Every structure is written in C-alpha cells, then in structure tokens.
Amino acid sequence: MTIAVLPGTYDPITVGHVDIVRRASRLFDEVIVAVAHNSTKAPLLGADERVRLAAQAVAEIPGARAVRTDGLIVDFCRTVGADALVKGLRGGADFDAERPMALMNRSLSGIETVFVVGDNALSHVASSLVRDVARHGGDVSVYVPEGVSEAIAAALARA
C-alpha cells in the first residue's frame, strides 16, 4: 500500500487543492491531506475547522482523508509510513517555492516529493486570493468546495 501526504495550511481548501488530491489518488492507495499549523501565517479559519472542511471536501475521493498535523512534516510522514509528499504546482513560481522544501525534506528524511501539475483552468485559484476576494465582499463559492464560502463569511463576521 502506498501512502502520500499533501501538506498545507488549507486556509481555506480550494477546488485547486481538491484537484490535486484527486490526481494524487490515482497514483497512491492512500492520500492524507495534512492540515498544518504554519507559524509564519495567521489563518482566517481555525485548525479544527480547516480539518473539517478539508475532510468534507475529499470525502468522495477514494483513499483520501484529512488530518491535523503540527511540527515537521517529515516527522508526520514517518509516523504514518508515507512513501511520498505530494505538492501541487500552478506554475513556475510554485516550483521555485516548493523545490527548496522538497530538497530539505529529502535531506532530513529521504522522503521524495512528487510534483503534480494542477489543472490550468484553476491556475489562478489560491487560498490567499480567495481570502482577499472574500474580505472585499466578493463571491468565492466557485473557487472553494461546498460549505467553505459560508465558513469564510462566518469567520470574517467574527473578525
């Protein structure tokens, strides 16, 4: 059985993320969406809510599940027996940002990172842009799985 881990903050999970999970599920038996705490970010959505929304978004994808993780992703990979990390790429800038992390993760643990090229039609969809559009009153429902736009609106109302 092969296991892949897709780490991310998922603040919020987008249709682009789900596209990558779906593609990874064709390559690996199990795909774990690892919803991480990133100390350099101040998420709009709480960790438990991000896990709940991610789990809901991938529920229909065979072998996919979402869990919360803290600490080094390579330690999490060891814990779950992962064979690879999977990262989605929208373009060259994503590769430039992800390459050093892939090299560091391999250096630390030997785990390889598999890059999956996302759907070109979704290359403009990013969590940061979704949050920005929502903060300015725009409709983000087309960019996120069902239920996520409502969670964003509720979080913004609390802020």
C-alpha positions as CSV (number, residue, x, y, z in Angstrom):
1,M,0.0,0.0,0.0
2,T,1.4,3.4,-1.0
3,I,0.7,6.5,1.1
4,A,1.1,10.1,0.0
5,V,0.9,13.2,2.2
6,L,-0.3,16.5,0.9
7,P,0.7,19.1,3.5
8,G,-0.7,22.6,3.6
9,T,-2.4,25.2,5.6
10,Y,-5.6,24.9,3.6
11,D,-6.9,28.3,4.7
12,P,-9.2,27.7,3.0
13,I,-9.2,24.5,1.0
14,T,-9.9,25.3,-2.7
15,V,-11.1,23.5,-5.7
16,G,-7.4,23.6,-6.8
17,H,-6.4,21.6,-3.7
18,V,-9.2,19.1,-4.4
19,D,-8.0,18.7,-8.0
20,I,-4.5,17.8,-6.7
21,V,-5.9,15.3,-4.1
22,R,-8.0,13.7,-6.9
23,R,-4.9,13.4,-9.2
24,A,-2.8,12.0,-6.3
25,S,-5.5,9.4,-5.5
26,R,-4.8,7.9,-8.9
27,L,-1.1,7.5,-8.1
28,F,-1.3,6.3,-4.4
29,D,-3.5,4.0,-2.4
30,E,-4.0,6.5,0.4
31,V,-3.8,10.2,0.3
32,I,-3.6,12.1,3.6
33,V,-4.4,15.8,3.4
34,A,-2.2,17.1,6.3
35,V,-3.7,20.3,7.6
36,A,-0.8,22.0,9.2
37,H,-0.1,24.8,11.6
38,N,2.2,27.3,10.0
39,S,3.9,29.6,12.5
40,T,4.5,32.2,9.8
41,K,0.8,32.5,9.0
42,A,-2.2,33.9,10.8
43,P,-5.0,31.7,9.5
44,L,-8.5,33.1,9.0
45,L,-10.1,29.7,9.8
46,G,-9.2,27.7,13.0
47,A,-7.3,24.4,12.6
48,D,-10.3,22.2,13.6
49,E,-12.5,24.0,11.0
50,R,-9.8,23.7,8.3
51,V,-9.6,19.9,9.0
52,R,-13.4,19.6,9.0
53,L,-13.7,21.5,5.7
54,A,-10.9,19.5,4.1
55,A,-12.3,16.2,5.2
56,Q,-15.7,17.2,3.8
57,A,-14.1,18.3,0.5
58,V,-12.2,15.0,-0.1
59,A,-14.9,12.6,1.4
60,E,-15.9,11.3,-2.1
61,I,-12.3,10.7,-3.3
62,P,-11.3,7.0,-2.8
63,G,-8.5,6.6,-0.2
64,A,-8.4,10.3,0.8
65,R,-8.7,11.7,4.3
66,A,-7.8,14.9,6.1
67,V,-6.0,15.1,9.5
68,R,-4.4,17.8,11.5
69,T,-0.6,17.9,12.0
70,D,1.9,20.0,13.8
71,G,5.7,20.1,13.7
72,L,7.9,18.9,10.9
73,I,6.1,17.3,8.0
74,V,8.8,14.7,7.7
75,D,8.1,13.5,11.2
76,F,4.4,13.2,10.4
77,C,5.4,11.2,7.2
78,R,7.4,8.8,9.3
79,T,4.5,8.4,11.7
80,V,2.0,7.5,9.0
81,G,4.5,5.5,6.9
82,A,4.3,7.8,3.9
83,D,6.0,6.9,0.7
84,A,6.0,10.5,-0.7
85,L,4.9,14.0,-0.2
86,V,2.8,15.5,-3.0
87,K,2.7,19.1,-3.9
88,G,0.6,20.8,-6.5
89,L,2.1,23.2,-8.9
90,R,0.2,26.0,-10.6
91,G,3.2,27.5,-12.3
92,G,6.9,28.3,-12.1
93,A,6.6,30.4,-9.0
94,D,5.1,27.4,-7.1
95,F,8.0,25.3,-8.3
96,D,10.6,27.9,-7.2
97,A,9.0,28.0,-3.7
98,E,8.5,24.2,-3.4
99,R,11.9,23.0,-4.7
100,P,13.9,24.0,-1.6
101,M,11.4,22.5,0.7
102,A,11.4,19.3,-1.3
103,L,15.2,19.2,-1.1
104,M,15.2,19.9,2.6
105,N,12.6,17.2,3.3
106,R,14.6,14.7,1.3
107,S,17.8,15.7,3.2
108,L,16.1,15.3,6.5
109,S,14.3,12.0,5.9
110,G,14.9,10.6,2.5
111,I,11.2,11.1,1.5
112,E,10.7,12.2,-2.0
113,T,8.3,15.0,-3.2
114,V,6.1,14.3,-6.2
115,F,5.0,17.4,-8.0
116,V,1.6,17.2,-9.6
117,V,0.7,19.9,-12.2
118,G,-2.7,21.3,-11.5
119,D,-5.5,22.0,-14.0
120,N,-4.5,25.0,-16.0
121,A,-8.1,26.3,-15.7
122,L,-7.5,26.6,-11.9
123,S,-4.1,28.1,-12.0
124,H,-5.4,31.4,-10.7
125,V,-7.0,29.9,-7.6
126,A,-5.0,30.4,-4.4
127,S,-6.2,30.4,-0.8
128,S,-4.7,33.9,-0.3
129,L,-6.6,35.3,-3.2
130,V,-9.8,33.6,-2.1
131,R,-9.4,35.2,1.3
132,D,-8.7,38.6,-0.2
133,V,-11.7,38.5,-2.5
134,A,-14.0,37.4,0.4
135,R,-12.7,40.1,2.6
136,H,-13.7,42.6,0.0
137,G,-17.2,41.1,-0.3
138,G,-16.7,39.1,-3.5
139,D,-18.3,35.7,-4.2
140,V,-15.8,33.0,-3.8
141,S,-18.1,30.0,-4.0
142,V,-16.9,28.9,-7.4
143,Y,-13.3,28.7,-6.1
144,V,-14.0,26.5,-3.0
145,P,-15.8,23.3,-2.2
146,E,-19.3,23.3,-0.9
147,G,-19.7,24.8,2.6
148,V,-16.3,26.6,2.5
149,S,-17.6,30.1,1.4
150,E,-20.1,30.1,4.3
151,A,-17.3,29.2,6.8
152,I,-15.2,32.1,5.4
153,A,-18.1,34.5,5.7
154,A,-18.7,33.4,9.3
155,A,-15.0,33.8,10.1
156,L,-14.9,37.3,8.6
157,A,-18.0,38.3,10.5
158,R,-16.3,37.2,13.8
159,A,-13.1,39.2,13.0
